[in-house]
Amino acid sequence: MDLSPALELVRQELAVAAEAGGEEARSLAERLAGPLESALRLALLDTLAMAAAEITSDLAPGSVELRLRGREPSFVVVAPTGEPDGAAADPATLGPPPPPTGDDAAMARINLRLGEDLKARVEEAARAGGLSVNSWLVRAAATALESTARARQNRLATGRGSERFTGWVR
């Protein structure tokens, strides 16, 4: 991603604003342009890192990384390991859910409202996996919770959250 157009636009706007102040303001704007570009570049990188972190929280267990190549940032989407192309694990391929223990030992009934199209797709997936719809939904919920827990552990393991940058420096 080329940040140069955004930085050039700020430089032009600074020059236009300095025109109103006369020759002394123009001279000051020219001297400030270089240091301001560095500060703006850093602020844009921080903003992009925050965006990547926010997107990662929505993509869990996948992630988005902000990488620097030279002075230019790029986003890289990382699929979760064991799940090709970022696809969620198929609940039908998982083993049975662990037996409930403690407070979970008692079963609870919930009503779930699904659109007709989604309901048909769930029924088809359950049928293809040789499972009841209820078993398929229990496995899907368990898989989603496991993925969320793994993503949370991965974020905690880095210890720095959205402040983590990877790449080469010259």
JODANOR-V410130 format. One record per residue. N is the residue number from 1. RES is the residue in one letter. OMEGA is omega in whole degrees, 0 to 359 (none if undefined). Layout:
BEGIN
n = {N,N}
res = {RES,RES}
omega = {OMEGA,OMEGA}
END
This chain:
BEGIN
n = {1,2,3,4,5,6,7,8,9,10,11,12,13,14,15,16,17,18,19,20,21,22,23,24,25,26,27,28,29,30,31,32,33,34,35,36,37,38,39,40,41,42,43,44,45,46,47,48,49,50,51,52,53,54,55,56,57,58,59,60,61,62,63,64,65,66,67,68,69,70,71,72,73,74,75,76,77,78,79,80,81,82,83,84,85,86,87,88,89,90,91,92,93,94,95,96,97,98,99,100,101,102,103,104,105,106,107,108,109,110,111,112,113,114,115,116,117,118,119,120,121,122,123,124,125,126,127,128,129,130,131,132,133,134,135,136,137,138,139,140,141,142,143,144,145,146,147,148,149,150,151,152,153,154,155,156,157,158,159,160,161,162,163,164,165,166,167,168,169,170}
res = {M,D,L,S,P,A,L,E,L,V,R,Q,E,L,A,V,A,A,E,A,G,G,E,E,A,R,S,L,A,E,R,L,A,G,P,L,E,S,A,L,R,L,A,L,L,D,T,L,A,M,A,A,A,E,I,T,S,D,L,A,P,G,S,V,E,L,R,L,R,G,R,E,P,S,F,V,V,V,A,P,T,G,E,P,D,G,A,A,A,D,P,A,T,L,G,P,P,P,P,P,T,G,D,D,A,A,M,A,R,I,N,L,R,L,G,E,D,L,K,A,R,V,E,E,A,A,R,A,G,G,L,S,V,N,S,W,L,V,R,A,A,A,T,A,L,E,S,T,A,R,A,R,Q,N,R,L,A,T,G,R,G,S,E,R,F,T,G,W,V,R}
omega = {183,179,185,180,179,180,178,178,178,178,179,179,177,179,179,179,181,179,182,184,179,185,181,179,177,180,179,180,179,179,181,186,181,179,178,179,179,180,178,179,179,179,178,178,177,179,178,178,177,178,179,180,180,178,179,180,177,183,186,15,174,180,175,179,173,181,178,173,189,178,185,179,172,177,176,177,182,177,179,180,180,180,186,176,176,181,178,179,179,182,182,182,180,175,179,179,181,180,181,179,176,182,180,183,177,180,176,180,175,172,182,179,180,172,183,181,180,179,180,179,178,179,180,179,179,179,180,180,181,182,170,178,180,180,180,180,178,179,179,179,179,178,180,179,177,180,179,179,178,180,179,179,179,179,179,182,180,175,184,177,186,180,183,177,175,178,180,177,178,none}
END
